[in-house]
Amino acid sequence: MKKPNLLLIAALLMSTTHAFAQNPITFGVRGGLNYSTISGDAFANTWSSATTSQSAKISFNLGIDAVHQLNDKMAIQAELFYSREGFKGSVDYEYKTDYINNLSLLNLPIFFKYTFAKHFYVMGGPQFSCLLAANTKYTTYDAPGHVYLQGTNEASHSVNKFGFGLTPVIGYDFKKFSFGIRYFAGLTQIMKSDYQPPKIKSQVFSVVMSYRVFGLK
């Protein structure tokens, strides 16, 4: 390659890097509520005569975020947050047993953000998850309202360590605050392949509020 071409490329890279660096980066704290459940049947392999049910559980998420403003309309947003997820279920076969399945995760979503009207925005992108802990709490009844047995089973050994999914968001920015409603659609299985049932995936609706703490230019 000729030297003039090298100089031209170097000049373009320097000008792009300089323009990128001129855009502000803001850092904040964020937290919210989760309404989590799963896709698929967690009790698919129970007795055919058993009565089963699944329902969502409510928990929380808490962490930090960073927003790099590209222009007046577009931005890149990254977050790192702790999230409690999982679901509830029950199996009724001779005795009824209620389950609460708990997942503790460290999540890293990376969003492309677009402001389509004054204060209103949409954003979306991939979310990566790392399992911190997993357990199942159970309560067995030998008569209505009478507890026969209860306890907690450690479940980390049967749950995949890493997960991945997509998260669309719609929200509203107001001064230093941001409010968003989001849906996480898990694309990887929660359970390891040698545990049954393996084909269940996370689904999480969240309401999130963030507060911009400081910014850099």
Helices and strands as residue ranges (DSSP letters): H 3-22, E 25-39, E 51-55, E 57-69, E 74-92, E 96-117, E 120-143, E 146-154, G 156-158, E 162-174, E 177-186, E 201-216
